[in-house]
Amino acid sequence: MRIANRVALVTGASSGIGEATALRLAGAGARLVLHGRDRGRLSALAERTGGLAVSGDLAEPGAVERLAAEADRLGGGVDILVNNAGVGWAGPFGEMAPADIERLVAVNLVAPMRLTRALLPGMRDRGDGHVMFVTSIAGRTGVAGEAVYSASKAGLDAFAESLRLETRGTGVGIGVLVPGVVQTEFFQRRGRPYERRRPRPLPVERVADLLVGAIAAGGAERYAPGWLRLPVAVRGAAPGLYRRLAARFG
Ligand SMILES: NC(=O)c1ccc[n+]([C@@H]2O[C@H](COP(=O)([O-])OP(=O)(O)OC[C@H]3O[C@@H](n4cnc5c(N)ncnc54)[C@H](OP(=O)(O)O)[C@@H]3O)[C@@H](O)[C@H]2O)c1
């Protein structure tokens, strides 16, 4: 898909993968709508990229619809939607407060569905557009201590796959980016730092390059890094072996 002069809406643009993606899209000539909660960081990015900053909490009722309406102010409709905003939670499932379960699912799964619901019809009418979802390897393999997070990302994955089938032949592309570990504030924010030695966290710029490359190519999925497709393939082909390995190596 051509990116220059297209309107691209990026959620979670105030930090990490979203911010780096917004900078790449701006470099490729897109007109940006930048969403997040941190107004200071959003306005600084808007100034750097010439984008429109829209702040709000995606877990709040009506926030998604307000964002879609604001994005329309740029005129012509949103051509590229990057559903990137997300939050983590790590710890034993039995200790997760019910309100935290709801909030995580609201931000990671319900908000991208609602935002896509608001913007997809316009793309279909124009016969052109691309929707990207930032999922996670956790949603493809499951991770101990991240049951709700993994489930939210698996849900997003299944949603994207289903939409891709549904939009075939309409001119609208649907893609997922499946990251492993990326160097962002994600781990501090979820309350548990990343402490493993391997895999090493990827630089955020590399992930943004993969994401924007996937939009340009119209690809269905990209792993970041690419070797992550291996554990997913092993889990699909030999689930017993995969579970023994996962129990041993985590
Ligand atoms: N980092 C990793 O290793 C990793 C791995 C796999 C998948 N991912 C996924 O990648 C995506 C981006 O994460 P990141 O690593 O870039 O983390 P990050 O630096 O913490 O960025 C998260 C972004 O989501 C926004 N956000 C969070 N809650 C929100 C809410 N309630 N309403 C509106 N915006 C909200 C944040 O906005 P504010 O800062 O303005 O609150 C921020 O811009 C997430 O979906 C995450 O699950 C990350």
The ligand as a Gaussian input file, in Angstrom:
#p B3LYP/6-31G(d) Opt

LIG

0 1
 N        7.336000      -4.300000      24.517000
 C        7.176000      -5.588000      24.238000
 O        8.048000      -6.430000      24.536000
 C        5.913000      -6.067000      23.545000
 C        5.876000      -7.403000      23.132000
 C        4.754000      -7.875000      22.476000
 C        3.698000      -7.032000      22.229000
 N        3.745000      -5.742000      22.638000
 C        2.587000      -4.890000      22.368000
 O        3.018000      -3.721000      21.707000
 C        2.077000      -2.676000      21.932000
 C        2.819000      -1.398000      22.290000
 O        3.484000      -1.606000      23.521000
 P        4.900000      -0.940000      23.856000
 O        5.860000      -2.043000      24.071000
 O        5.239000       0.126000      22.889000
 O        4.563000      -0.360000      25.315000
 P        4.520000       1.124000      25.902000
 O        5.785000       1.836000      25.612000
 O        4.093000       0.939000      27.319000
 O        3.340000       1.829000      25.074000
 C        2.004000       1.527000      25.301000
 C        1.141000       2.563000      24.610000
 O       -0.241000       2.218000      24.820000
 C       -0.924000       3.367000      25.318000
 N       -1.993000       2.999000      26.228000
 C       -1.936000       2.133000      27.268000
 N       -3.103000       2.114000      27.913000
 C       -3.914000       2.990000      27.284000
 C       -5.249000       3.421000      27.489000
 N       -5.997000       2.953000      28.498000
 N       -5.782000       4.345000      26.651000
 C       -5.044000       4.841000      25.632000
 N       -3.762000       4.468000      25.383000
 C       -3.219000       3.557000      26.206000
 C        0.130000       4.141000      26.074000
 O       -0.313000       5.486000      26.180000
 P        0.163000       6.468000      27.380000
 O        1.637000       6.251000      27.550000
 O       -0.132000       7.831000      26.839000
 O       -0.613000       6.080000      28.572000
 C        1.357000       3.961000      25.206000
 O        1.367000       4.904000      24.166000
 C        1.140000      -3.186000      23.030000
 O       -0.074000      -3.610000      22.458000
 C        1.875000      -4.375000      23.610000
 O        0.994000      -5.345000      24.146000
 C        4.830000      -5.226000      23.297000

